[in-house]
Each structure stands twice: as structure tokens, then as C-alpha cells.
């Protein structure tokens, strides 16, 4: 990579921040641009420094890591989040915020290496799309033939039992690839998770209608079906859609 990935370390304990700095110092792709000792400070630093990734502790006074991750996700330039904590019980909740990883203290060096590689791949892929070095098409196996779909032609994707179904302008396709994996591949484009089982292309959203219990229904251009938006995603969705 010819561009470093800017990182902020957030932990209320100085020793823990120093440990992360030491581990990250061995990766040339990572540039530590700031530190924070609280969730509130993390959000302020993110606004000021525009980091690419935030290494975030969970248990902190006042605004904890989960609350900070929620706030970071709503920023115009939302950074990637890696949770780094001594508490394993928050792992499931962490991935509601599209966390890259959930690292447990004391850190396993092999897992730490895998986390950095995962971050690097996301930025290399996004850069290749920006520079047009690759077409960035999604490969779909249809009866033994490989069809390449332009992400901009995909309206939405959803999980159906053990399969993922793709609804595109020119037809419907079925993949065995998980929705989580596809969400990662499509991150450079305008896709957004509206439900644990649905991922939509924001370019085609035409209407949001209140439903019940804080949930909404979503309409896409050229489609008759209504898609359910979980109340957990409504605020972030509106933040992405509205100017």
C-alpha cells in the first residue's frame, strides 16, 4: 500500500493504549494519528482527525464503546471499528455496528495480524475501485457459467435460509455466499443493511413509511414489494439518505 491507514486508539487505561501502540507500530500500513480515553473524546477526535479505523475499548465511564461506535457510525466519514476489550460478552452486540473484528485482551498476535490484514484488504479494494484498476464486478455462478454483475445494477440482497438472493435490474440470482461477506465486498458502494437479512442499494430507495414499534417499510424504484427496516437501523439509514 502506498497510503497509510489512519488509526485512533480509544481506551480509558494508559497501559492498554500503550500496548496497542506497540502492537500497531510493527505494521507499516497503520499510522496512529490520535488517542482518546473516553467515548466522548473518541467521537470528537474522529471529527477532527478523520481516521480510517478506530480501535475501541468497550467498558469506559460515561459513553461506553458501544455508544461511541453508534455515534461514529453516523459520522459523514464513518471509520471502521475494531473493538479491543477484555470483555467477551459484548461480541454479538459489537457486530451490529459492522465491526471489523472483536479483539480480546490479552491479544493473540496471530489474530491481531489477521485483523490488520482484513483492514488492509478493505482499503486496497476501495482504492482499486476508485482508481478504476479493477472492474469491481460481483461474480455469480449460474448453472456453471460465471456472470459478472455491476454493483450499481443490484437493487437489494437478502438471506433466504442458507442462500443469498440478489435482486438486480436484469433478473434474480442465487448465491451460497453469506450476506455478511457480500456486505463487506460491496462496502465501497452505496449498500446499507436495513435488517439482519437484507442489504439494499441506497441509490434506489424511493420511500420510507412508518410501520409499527419504531420500524419502517422501504420502497425501491421499480419494485412493488415493501422491505422491512429494523428499528435498530432506522436512524443510521436516514442519516445516510438525507442531506
C-alpha positions in Angstrom: 0.0 0.0 0.0 1.3 3.5 -0.8 -1.0 5.2 1.6 -1.1 4.7 5.3 -4.3 3.9 7.2 -5.0 6.5 9.9 -5.9 5.0 13.2 -7.2 6.3 16.6 -6.8 4.2 19.8 -9.5 4.6 22.4 -9.1 3.2 26.0 -9.5 4.7 29.4 -6.4 2.9 30.6 -3.0 4.3 29.5 -1.3 0.9 29.7 -3.8 -0.6 27.3 -3.3 2.3 24.8 0.5 1.9 25.0 0.1 -1.9 24.4 -2.0 -1.3 21.3 0.5 1.4 20.1 3.3 -1.1 20.5 1.5 -3.8 18.5 0.4 -1.4 15.8 3.9 0.0 15.4 5.0 -3.1 13.6 2.6 -2.6 10.8 3.9 0.0 8.2 0.4 0.4 6.8 -1.0 1.8 10.1 -0.4 5.4 11.2 -1.6 6.3 14.7 -2.9 9.8 14.5 -4.5 10.1 17.9 -5.6 8.7 21.2 -8.7 9.1 23.4 -9.5 7.9 26.9 -13.3 8.1 26.6 -16.1 7.5 24.1 -17.0 11.2 24.0 -13.3 12.1 23.3 -13.2 9.4 20.6 -16.1 11.0 18.7 -14.6 14.5 18.9 -11.2 13.1 17.8 -12.8 11.3 14.9 -14.5 14.5 13.7 -11.2 16.4 14.0 -8.7 13.8 12.6 -10.9 11.8 10.1 -9.4 8.4 10.9 -9.9 5.4 8.7 -10.2 3.0 11.7 -10.8 3.3 15.4 -9.5 0.7 17.9 -12.2 0.9 20.6 -12.5 -0.4 24.2 -15.9 -1.3 25.4 -16.0 -0.7 29.1 -15.4 3.0 29.7 -17.1 5.6 32.0 -20.0 7.7 30.7 -20.1 6.9 27.0 -19.0 3.3 26.6 -17.6 1.7 23.5 -20.9 0.6 22.1 -22.4 4.0 22.4 -19.3 5.5 20.8 -19.4 3.0 17.9 -23.1 4.0 17.3 -22.1 7.7 17.2 -19.1 7.0 14.9 -21.3 5.1 12.5 -23.4 8.2 12.0 -20.5 10.4 11.0 -20.3 11.6 7.4 -17.0 9.8 7.1 -17.6 6.8 9.3 -14.4 5.0 10.3 -14.0 1.2 10.5 -14.3 0.0 14.1 -12.2 -2.7 15.8 -13.3 -3.5 19.4 -10.4 -4.2 21.7 -11.5 -5.3 25.1 -11.3 -7.7 28.0 -15.0 -8.5 27.9 -16.1 -11.3 25.6 -19.8 -10.9 26.4 -20.3 -7.9 24.1 -19.1 -9.6 20.9 -22.5 -10.3 19.4 -23.7 -6.7 20.0 -20.5 -5.4 18.5 -21.2 -6.8 15.1 -24.4 -4.8 14.9 -22.1 -1.9 14.3 -20.3 -3.7 11.3 -17.2 -4.1 13.4 -14.2 -5.4 11.5 -13.2 -7.5 14.5 -13.5 -8.1 18.2 -10.1 -8.5 19.8 -9.8 -9.8 23.4 -7.2 -8.9 25.9 -4.6 -10.3 26.3 -4.2 -10.0 22.5 -3.3 -13.0 20.4 -0.6 -11.9 17.9 -1.9 -14.2 15.1 -5.4 -12.9 15.5 -4.1 -9.3 15.6 -2.2 -9.9 12.4 -5.4 -11.2 10.7 -7.3 -8.2 11.9 -4.8 -5.8 10.3 -4.8 -7.8 7.1 -8.6 -7.6 7.0 -8.4 -3.8 7.4 -5.7 -3.5 4.7 -7.8 -5.6 2.2 -10.8 -3.3 2.7 -8.7 -0.2 1.8 -6.8 -1.9 -1.1 -10.2 -2.9 -2.6 -11.7 0.5 -2.1 -8.7 2.1 -3.7 -8.7 -0.2 -6.7 -12.4 0.8 -7.3 -11.6 4.5 -7.0 -8.7 4.2 -9.5 -10.6 2.0 -11.9 -7.8 -0.6 -11.8 -10.4 -3.4 -11.5 -14.0 -3.6 -12.7 -15.2 -4.4 -9.2 -17.9 -6.7 -10.5 -19.6 -9.4 -8.4 -19.2 -12.9 -9.8 -22.3 -15.1 -9.7 -22.3 -18.8 -10.7 -25.4 -19.6 -12.8 -25.6 -23.2 -13.9 -21.9 -23.4 -14.3 -21.4 -20.1 -16.0 -19.9 -17.1 -14.3 -21.9 -13.9 -14.7 -20.4 -10.6 -13.6 -22.9 -8.1 -12.1 -22.2 -4.4 -11.8 -22.9 -3.4 -8.2 -24.9 -0.4 -9.5 -27.3 -2.8 -11.2 -28.1 -4.6 -7.9 -31.3 -3.3 -6.1 -31.1 -5.4 -3.0 -29.9 -8.7 -1.5 -31.5 -10.9 1.2 -30.8 -14.1 3.1 -33.2 -17.0 2.3 -32.4 -19.9 4.6 -28.9 -21.0 3.6 -28.8 -19.0 0.4 -28.4 -15.3 -0.5 -30.7 -14.0 -3.2 -29.7 -11.0 -5.4 -32.4 -8.8 -6.9 -30.9 -6.9 -9.8 -32.4 -4.8 -12.6 -31.9 -7.6 -15.1 -33.0 -10.6 -13.0 -32.6 -12.6 -9.8 -29.6 -14.6 -8.8 -28.8 -17.1 -6.0 -25.5 -17.4 -4.2 -24.2 -19.6 -1.3 -22.0 -16.7 -0.2 -23.1 -15.2 3.2 -24.8 -11.8 3.3 -22.0 -10.6 5.7 -19.3 -11.5 3.2 -21.2 -9.8 0.3 -21.8 -6.7 2.6 -18.0 -6.5 3.0 -17.3 -6.8 -0.7 -19.9 -4.1 -1.5 -18.7 -1.7 1.2 -17.2 0.8 -1.4 -20.6 1.1 -3.0 -23.9 2.6 -1.7 -25.2 -0.5 0.1 -26.7 -0.5 3.5 -28.1 -3.1 5.9 -31.7 -2.4 6.8 -32.3 -5.7 8.6 -30.2 -8.7 9.7 -31.3 -10.4 6.5 -31.5 -7.5 4.0 -29.0 -5.3 2.3 -30.2 -2.5 -0.1 -28.7 -0.2 -2.7 -29.4 3.3 -1.4 -29.4 4.7 -4.9 -32.8 3.1 -5.5 -34.6 4.0 -2.3 -37.8 6.0 -3.1 -39.8 6.0 0.1 -39.7 5.2 3.8 -43.1 4.6 5.6 -43.5 4.3 9.4 -44.8 0.8 10.2 -45.0 -0.2 13.9 -42.9 -0.4 17.0 -40.4 2.1 15.6 -39.8 0.0 12.4 -40.3 1.3 8.9 -41.1 -0.1 5.4 -38.9 0.8 2.5 -39.8 1.0 -1.2 -37.3 0.8 -4.1 -37.7 2.3 -7.5 -39.3 -0.1 -10.0 -40.2 -2.7 -7.3 -43.7 -3.4 -5.8 -42.5 -5.2 -2.6 -42.1 -3.4 0.7 -38.9 -4.2 2.6 -38.8 -4.1 6.4 -36.4 -1.8 8.1 -35.5 -2.9 11.6 -35.8 -0.1 14.2 -32.2 -0.6 15.1 -31.1 0.6 11.6 -33.7 3.4 11.0 -31.7 6.4 12.4 -28.5 5.4 10.6 -30.4 4.8 7.4 -32.0 8.2 7.5 -28.6 9.7 8.2 -27.2 8.1 5.0 -30.2 9.1 2.9 -30.8 12.7 3.9 -28.7 15.7 3.0 
